[in-house]
Each structure stands twice: as C-alpha cells, then as structure tokens.
Amino acid sequence: SQQGEEDPQALSIQEGENATMNCSYKTSINNLQWYRQNSGRGLVHLILIRSNEREKHSGRLRVTLDTSKKSSSLLITASRAADTASYFCATINQGAQKLVFGQGTRLTINP
Amino acid sequence: GAGVSQSPSNKVTEKGKDVELRCDPISGHTALYWYRQSLGQGLEFLIYFQGNSAPDKSGLPSDRFSAERTGGSVSTLTIQRTQQEDSAVYLCASSFRGREEKLFFGSGTQLSVL
C-alpha cells in the first residue's frame, strides 16, 4: 500500500533555480524520509525528519514537516544538473515497522 | 561488506520458470526490506525482516512469492512460475535497528520475464 503521494509527478526547471517537491501522507507517522534515485536503480537517503520536528537542513536541502496537514516539502536550492533524479518520500506509520514509499517526483534540471 | 549487494544485476527468464534473487545486507544491519519497482513507478513494498521477529509478508503479491533470511544476514527472494507481470526491478535495502533508521539500498535486480 502506498502512504505518501508526491506532487508534482514531474518537474522541469533551469539550473540555478530552486526546486520544491511536496509529499502528503494519510496516517500518523514516526518519521518521514526523503530519498533520491538515479537511473531507476538503488535509492540514496537524503534526510530524515521526525514527527516532533518542523524543519531540517542539509546542505542545499531543506525539509519541512507539517503534521497537522500531514504533508512535507523538500526544497533544493540553487539546483544543478546533477540534481536530475527521481525523489521519493517515505514514512513509517505509528505502530508499524515497514517503510512505505510514495510514487516519486521526477526532477529535471535543464542547463 | 561496504554496501548492500544484490545478485544477479540482471535476470532474463522464460514465463513459468522459477527465479531466485539474492541480497547481502550491510554487516550488522538487523532490518532488511524487499521492494519491487515497475518502470517509471514508485516502490512497492514486498517483505520486511527485523532481527529474529516474524517477517512482515503483507506486501507479497501472491503465493508464488516467498523470501527467506538465513542467519539474520543473507536474504533470498524466490518467485515461482514467473509471469510477464513479474518483470520489474527488485530492490533490497537494509538498516540498523530498523524503524527509525535510514535505509541503504542495493543496485537492484532487473528481472525480465519473456
């Protein structure tokens, strides 16, 4: 079953611009994670935000979490061509153990 | 090992044959996941192992799918009597302690059923 839903499904921007992706989920969570996938193979963990946190930064990445709206956003600032990838949010429901992924956002950075 | 290792990286099989996909997690990681990803789609949860607990098999799509994890380390995903709709990338991931920790993914096995 899918928990998170990313929006938009696809995003194309110019290099140097900021990219914002959103994730909505349905049930209460312990934490929310963002992953990146290049070339349809293994995913790489980007950032984890816990349910009691509202914002987190890592380099050019900024993640926010609004538990009242059951949503999260991932902001990539000053985008680069190398940021072209698919981005997924993933959640662990309270009381559960498995990590469930959304459908992802395909981000394209145009030079 | 240094990372999660999956083998084979590619597997082509004929409809009706059985296949086995292998995953070597990072040493010391207690949690192990299998996911399936069809072309251009998200990750579909298949099965989750955590330590010595009974695995969460709730994502296995049919009784043709099964998975084992021997000695708390290596895992094998078996698909019996493969069908064309089984064609996908099968991804394995492991984490330390499970639940709250980030997953480390292997590069996946591309399964093609002809």
Chai-1 contact restraints between the chains, C-beta under 6 A:
chainA,res_idxA,chainB,res_idxB,connection_type,confidence,min_distance_angstrom,max_distance_angstrom,comment,restraint_id
A,R41,B,S107,contact,1.0,0.0,6.0,A-B,restraint_1
A,R41,B,G108,contact,1.0,0.0,6.0,A-B,restraint_2
A,G42,B,F105,contact,1.0,0.0,6.0,A-B,restraint_3
A,G42,B,G106,contact,1.0,0.0,6.0,A-B,restraint_4
A,G42,B,S107,contact,1.0,0.0,6.0,A-B,restraint_5
A,G42,B,G108,contact,1.0,0.0,6.0,A-B,restraint_6
A,L43,B,F105,contact,1.0,0.0,6.0,A-B,restraint_7
A,H45,B,K102,contact,1.0,0.0,6.0,A-B,restraint_8
A,L48,B,K102,contact,1.0,0.0,6.0,A-B,restraint_9
A,I92,B,R99,contact,1.0,0.0,6.0,A-B,restraint_10
A,Q97,B,R99,contact,1.0,0.0,6.0,A-B,restraint_11
A,K98,B,F45,contact,1.0,0.0,6.0,A-B,restraint_12
A,K98,B,Y48,contact,1.0,0.0,6.0,A-B,restraint_13
A,K98,B,D56,contact,1.0,0.0,6.0,A-B,restraint_14
A,V100,B,F45,contact,1.0,0.0,6.0,A-B,restraint_15
A,F101,B,G42,contact,1.0,0.0,6.0,A-B,restraint_16
A,F101,B,L43,contact,1.0,0.0,6.0,A-B,restraint_17
A,G102,B,G42,contact,1.0,0.0,6.0,A-B,restraint_18
A,Q103,B,G42,contact,1.0,0.0,6.0,A-B,restraint_19
A,G104,B,G42,contact,1.0,0.0,6.0,A-B,restraint_20
